[in-house]
Amino acid sequence: MASIASIISGLRFGRAELFNSIEGLSERELTQISMGDDWTVKDVLAHVIGWDKRVIKILPLILQNRVDEIPTVDEDDYNRQSVGAWRDKSLAQVQAEIEATQQQIIDIISRLDHVEIDMRHEWQGRTITIRSYVIDTMTEHDRKHAAGIIEWRKGLGQQLDPAAIRADLLQRSADFMNRLDELDDTDLVDKTAVGVWSIVDMVGHLADWEELMLRAAYHIYDPSRPAATPASGDTNEQNRLMVATRAGKSWPETYHYLRETQRATADFVAQLKPGDWKLRGPYPWPNDQGTLAELVIHIIEHYDDHQPDLEQWQAEQRSKRTAAPQKPWLRWLFDNEATGLAKKEYEAAIKRAGRIWNIVRVMSLNPKAMQASMRLYSAVVHCTSDRLGRPEREMIAVVVSQANHCHY
């Protein structure tokens, strides 16, 4: 006959199998990807908690020989209630509770003897014992769900579409930058644009996080490279520190920083082979890890998070200007449309000024004219002579623009 310690060991073993089956999964895999029947792994854990709680309620009834008071339940309804009770709770809360409920059960069983564990009771036409009705059922239940999760995990890699992820990344970043380039300079520095952030703050925030995630991706791809230092557990505090650190940076510097980070991310993703997307490692925030594919998806979703902020601010500024005379609209090439000479001139503009100003964009449909104009500009303004240096030439340009009422 197994000792009480062995019985408890068996319970712990079943739960350990369940925990081992989810080891290494990212928080997104645990909480967002369906295993079927609209349940995520987190929902499975919540379901197990529900049945643990039922055990905690019925154990005293069995021990007091009051089995006739054990309530019957409709399993489907009970499962829905158990899962629903934890839907709005965090993964950390669910993980803490599933450990706590098992410990409560173990605490009760550790105080029992074999007579109590194997005493027979008649309930609804069947004979039950604590061993058969509680202990064995709990262990089988945990191991059944562990096996189901392991089987589900085998199909996770097959759902990956690297080409689609790569295309989404390029499209989202291009969409964001195109929208950004439509804003005027005065729109960029207003501290009420996104809560207490300016657009400059938000762009720096995006670049900081993308760079952090890219460093984590480098490490997952090549563990010999240094791991990204995890951000603090308090995301709001981490964001505040990031913005404060970048407070002295100019808009051209911040814009250029995001551009360069985007290029580095695109270059990294472009060289990944099919098997690389499934590589797993730590993410740059506490207590999370997962695949390279999931990490790239996080980068994409970060653009999705902030694109509405940009669109809303742009709409608000547009509405404020409706009383002003409307400027003519000119067709130009967006960044992802530029090729050949136009692309070369766009890249030169970013290197020169940190962004592509609209005065350059309006010439983009005629790249040769754009190139000639920029060469003339450089020859007139950027050169020096015995009489006029560049500062004096820039000042003359400002005075002429002012006299002509040209805001540029």
C-alpha positions in Angstrom: 0.0 0.0 0.0 1.4 3.4 -1.0 2.4 5.7 1.8 0.6 9.1 2.3 3.9 10.7 1.1 3.8 8.6 -2.1 0.2 9.6 -2.7 1.0 13.2 -2.3 4.1 12.7 -4.6 1.7 11.3 -7.2 -0.5 14.4 -7.0 2.5 16.6 -7.4 3.8 14.6 -10.3 0.6 15.0 -12.2 0.5 18.7 -11.7 4.3 18.9 -12.6 3.5 17.2 -15.9 0.9 19.9 -16.6 3.4 22.7 -15.7 6.1 21.1 -17.8 3.8 20.9 -20.8 3.6 24.8 -20.9 7.3 25.4 -20.1 8.8 27.8 -22.7 5.6 29.1 -24.2 5.3 32.8 -24.6 2.6 34.8 -22.8 0.9 35.4 -26.1 0.9 31.6 -26.8 -0.5 31.0 -23.4 -3.2 33.6 -23.4 -4.2 34.4 -27.0 -3.8 31.3 -29.3 -6.8 29.0 -29.2 -6.3 25.3 -28.6 -9.7 24.5 -30.0 -13.2 25.1 -28.6 -12.1 28.8 -28.0 -9.9 27.7 -25.1 -6.4 29.0 -24.6 -3.8 27.3 -22.4 -4.7 29.9 -19.7 -8.3 28.8 -20.0 -7.2 25.2 -19.4 -5.5 26.2 -16.3 -8.6 28.1 -15.1 -10.6 25.0 -15.8 -8.3 22.9 -13.6 -8.6 25.6 -10.9 -12.4 25.2 -11.0 -12.2 21.4 -10.4 -9.6 21.9 -7.7 -12.0 24.2 -5.9 -14.7 21.6 -6.2 -12.4 19.1 -4.6 -11.7 21.5 -1.7 -15.4 21.8 -1.1 -16.3 18.1 -1.2 -13.4 16.6 0.7 -14.8 17.7 4.1 -18.2 16.3 3.1 -16.7 12.9 2.4 -14.6 12.9 5.6 -17.7 13.7 7.6 -19.7 11.0 5.8 -22.0 13.5 4.4 -21.6 12.4 0.8 -25.3 12.9 0.1 -24.6 16.6 0.3 -22.1 16.6 -2.5 -23.8 18.7 -5.2 -24.1 17.3 -8.7 -23.0 19.7 -11.5 -23.5 19.9 -15.3 -19.9 19.5 -16.5 -20.3 21.8 -19.5 -21.9 24.6 -17.4 -19.3 24.2 -14.6 -16.4 24.4 -17.1 -17.9 27.5 -18.7 -18.2 29.1 -15.2 -14.7 28.1 -14.2 -13.1 29.5 -17.3 -15.2 32.6 -17.3 -14.3 33.4 -13.7 -10.7 33.9 -14.8 -11.0 35.4 -18.2 -10.3 39.0 -17.0 -7.5 37.9 -14.6 -3.9 38.0 -15.6 -1.8 34.9 -16.4 0.3 35.5 -13.3 -2.9 35.4 -11.2 -4.1 32.2 -12.8 -0.7 30.5 -12.3 -0.5 31.6 -8.7 -4.1 30.3 -8.0 -3.5 26.8 -9.6 -0.5 26.3 -7.3 -2.4 27.6 -4.3 -5.5 25.3 -4.8 -3.3 22.2 -5.2 -1.5 23.1 -2.1 -4.8 23.4 -0.2 -5.7 19.9 -1.4 -2.4 18.4 -0.4 -2.6 20.1 3.0 -5.9 18.3 3.6 -4.7 14.9 2.3 -1.5 15.0 4.3 -3.5 15.0 7.5 -5.4 11.8 6.6 -4.6 8.1 7.1 -5.2 5.2 4.9 -8.5 4.3 6.5 -9.9 7.7 5.7 -8.5 7.7 2.1 -9.9 4.2 1.3 -13.2 4.3 3.3 -16.1 3.5 1.0 -19.1 5.7 0.6 -22.2 5.3 -1.4 -23.1 8.2 -3.6 -25.7 8.3 -6.4 -25.6 4.6 -6.9 -21.8 4.2 -7.0 -19.1 3.5 -4.4 -16.5 6.2 -4.0 -13.4 6.7 -1.9 -11.1 9.7 -1.6 -8.5 7.7 -3.4 -10.7 6.9 -6.4 -12.9 9.9 -6.6 -10.4 12.6 -5.7 -6.7 11.5 -5.8 -6.7 9.3 -8.9 -9.1 11.6 -10.8 -7.0 14.7 -10.1 -3.8 13.0 -11.3 -5.5 11.6 -14.5 -7.1 15.0 -15.1 -3.8 16.9 -14.9 -2.0 14.3 -17.1 -4.7 14.3 -19.7 -4.5 18.1 -20.1 -0.7 17.9 -20.2 -0.9 15.4 -23.1 -3.3 17.6 -24.9 -1.1 20.7 -24.6 2.0 18.7 -25.8 0.0 17.6 -28.8 -1.2 21.1 -29.5 2.3 22.4 -29.3 3.4 20.1 -32.2 1.2 22.1 -34.5 2.3 25.6 -33.4 5.2 25.7 -35.8 3.1 24.5 -38.7 0.9 27.6 -38.3 3.8 30.0 -39.0 3.8 31.9 -42.3 7.2 33.7 -42.4 6.5 35.4 -45.7 3.3 36.9 -44.3 4.9 38.0 -41.0 7.8 39.6 -43.0 5.3 41.4 -45.3 3.2 42.6 -42.3 6.3 44.0 -40.6 7.3 46.0 -43.7 3.8 47.2 -44.4 3.0 48.3 -40.8 6.3 50.2 -40.4 5.8 51.9 -43.9 2.2 52.8 -43.1 3.3 54.4 -39.8 6.1 56.4 -41.4 3.9 57.6 -44.2 1.4 58.8 -41.7 4.1 60.4 -39.7 5.5 62.3 -42.7 2.1 64.0 -43.2 2.5 65.9 -39.9 3.8 69.5 -39.7 6.6 70.4 -37.4 4.3 72.1 -34.9 2.3 68.8 -34.7 5.3 66.9 -33.5 6.2 68.6 -30.2 2.8 69.2 -28.6 2.8 67.3 -25.3 -0.9 66.6 -25.5 -0.7 64.5 -28.7 -0.7 61.1 -27.0 -1.7 61.6 -23.3 1.3 63.5 -21.9 3.5 62.5 -24.8 4.4 64.4 -28.0 4.7 62.6 -31.3 8.4 62.9 -30.9 8.1 61.1 -27.5 6.0 58.3 -29.1 8.4 57.8 -32.0 11.3 57.5 -29.6 9.3 55.1 -27.5 8.6 52.9 -30.5 12.2 53.0 -31.6 13.5 52.1 -28.1 11.2 49.1 -27.8 12.0 47.9 -31.3 15.7 48.1 -30.7 15.2 46.2 -27.4 13.2 43.5 -29.1 15.7 43.3 -32.0 18.6 42.8 -29.5 16.5 39.9 -27.9 16.0 38.5 -31.4 19.7 38.6 -32.1 20.3 36.6 -28.9 17.6 34.0 -29.7 19.1 33.6 -33.2 22.7 33.4 -31.9 22.9 32.7 -28.1 26.6 33.7 -28.1 25.4 37.3 -28.6 24.5 39.2 -25.4 21.0 38.9 -24.1 18.8 42.0 -24.1 18.5 43.5 -20.6 14.9 42.9 -19.5 12.8 46.0 -19.0 11.4 46.5 -15.5 8.2 44.7 -14.5 6.3 48.1 -14.4 5.8 48.9 -18.0 4.5 52.4 -17.3 7.6 53.2 -15.3 9.8 51.7 -18.0 8.1 53.9 -20.7 8.5 57.0 -18.5 12.2 56.3 -18.1 12.7 55.7 -21.8 11.0 59.0 -22.7 13.0 60.9 -20.0 16.2 59.5 -21.4 15.5 60.7 -24.9 14.2 64.1 -23.8 17.3 66.0 -25.1 17.1 64.4 -28.6 16.0 66.5 -31.5 13.2 65.4 -33.9 15.7 64.7 -36.8 17.7 62.5 -34.4 14.6 60.6 -33.2 13.2 60.1 -36.7 16.6 58.9 -38.0 16.9 56.5 -35.0 13.5 54.9 -35.8 14.4 54.6 -39.5 17.7 53.0 -38.7 16.1 50.6 -36.2 13.5 49.7 -38.8 16.2 49.0 -41.4 18.1 46.8 -39.0 14.9 44.8 -38.1 14.0 44.4 -41.8 17.6 43.2 -42.6 17.6 40.7 -39.7 14.2 39.3 -40.7 15.1 39.0 -44.4 18.0 36.6 -43.6 16.0 34.2 -41.4 15.6 30.7 -42.8 12.3 28.8 -42.3 13.6 26.9 -39.2 14.9 30.0 -37.6 11.4 31.4 -36.9 10.8 28.5 -34.4 13.9 29.2 -32.3 13.0 30.1 -28.7 14.6 32.3 -26.1 14.0 35.0 -23.5 12.0 38.1 -24.4 13.2 41.6 -23.2 10.6 41.8 -20.4 10.3 39.8 -17.2 9.1 36.2 -17.1 8.4 35.7 -20.8 10.0 33.8 -23.6 9.0 32.3 -26.9 9.8 32.0 -30.6 11.5 34.5 -32.9 8.2 34.6 -34.9 6.3 35.7 -31.8 8.8 38.4 -31.1 8.5 39.8 -34.6 4.7 39.8 -34.2 5.2 41.8 -31.0 7.1 44.5 -33.0 4.2 44.5 -35.6 1.5 44.8 -33.0 3.4 47.7 -31.3 2.9 49.7 -34.5 -0.8 48.7 -34.5 -1.0 50.0 -30.9 0.2 53.4 -31.8 -1.1 53.9 -35.4 -4.6 55.0 -34.0 -2.9 57.6 -31.8 -1.2 59.0 -34.8 -4.3 59.0 -36.9 -6.4 60.6 -34.1 -3.9 63.4 -33.5 -3.6 64.0 -37.3 -7.4 64.2 -37.5 -7.6 66.7 -34.6 -5.0 68.9 -36.2 -6.7 68.8 -39.5 -10.0 69.8 -38.0 -8.3 72.8 -36.4 -7.1 74.0 -39.7 -10.3 73.6 -41.7 -10.9 77.4 -41.5 -7.5 78.1 -43.1 -7.2 78.2 -46.9 -6.7 74.7 -48.3 -3.3 73.8 -49.7 -3.3 72.1 -53.1 -2.7 68.4 -52.9 0.1 67.0 -55.0 0.7 63.3 -55.8 4.1 62.1 -54.5 5.9 58.9 -53.9 5.6 57.4 -50.4 8.7 55.7 -49.0 7.7 52.2 -49.9 6.9 53.3 -53.5 10.3 55.0 -54.2 12.7 53.0 -56.4 15.9 53.7 -58.3 16.9 57.4 -58.3 13.9 58.5 -56.2 14.8 56.0 -53.5 18.4 57.1 -53.6 17.4 60.8 -53.2 15.0 59.9 -50.3 17.8 58.1 -48.5 20.1 61.1 -49.0 17.4 63.4 -47.6 17.1 61.2 -44.4 20.8 61.2 -44.0 21.0 65.0 -44.6 18.0 66.1 -42.4 16.7 63.1 -40.5 13.5 63.0 -42.5 12.1 63.6 -46.0 10.7 67.1 -46.1 7.6 67.7 -48.3 9.6 70.2 -50.5 11.6 67.1 -51.6 8.6 64.8 -51.9 6.7 67.1 -54.3 9.5 66.5 -56.8 9.6 62.8 -56.4 7.6 62.0 -59.6 10.5 63.5 -61.5 13.5 62.1 -59.8 16.0 63.8 -62.2 14.5 67.2 -61.4 14.6 66.3 -57.7 18.3 65.3 -57.9 19.2 68.5 -59.9 17.3 70.7 -57.4 19.1 69.1 -54.4 22.4 69.6 -56.2 21.6 73.2 -56.8 20.5 73.7 -53.2 23.7 72.1 -51.9 25.9 74.1 -54.3 24.3 77.4 -53.2 23.7 76.9 -49.5 26.2 74.3 -48.3 29.3 75.8 -50.0 31.5 78.5 -48.6 33.4 81.4 -50.1 35.6 84.2 -48.9 32.6 86.5 -48.5 29.8 84.1 -47.4 30.0 81.0 -45.2 27.2 78.5 -44.8 25.7 80.2 -41.7 25.3 83.5 -43.7 23.8 81.6 -46.7 21.3 79.9 -44.4 20.3 83.2 -42.9 19.7 84.8 -46.3 17.5 81.8 -47.2 15.5 82.4 -44.0 15.1 86.1 -44.7 14.0 85.5 -48.3 11.5 82.8 -47.1 10.1 85.2 -44.5 9.7 88.0 -47.0 7.9 85.6 -49.4 5.7 84.4 -46.5 7.0 80.9 -47.1 6.7 78.8 -43.9 9.2 76.3 -45.1 
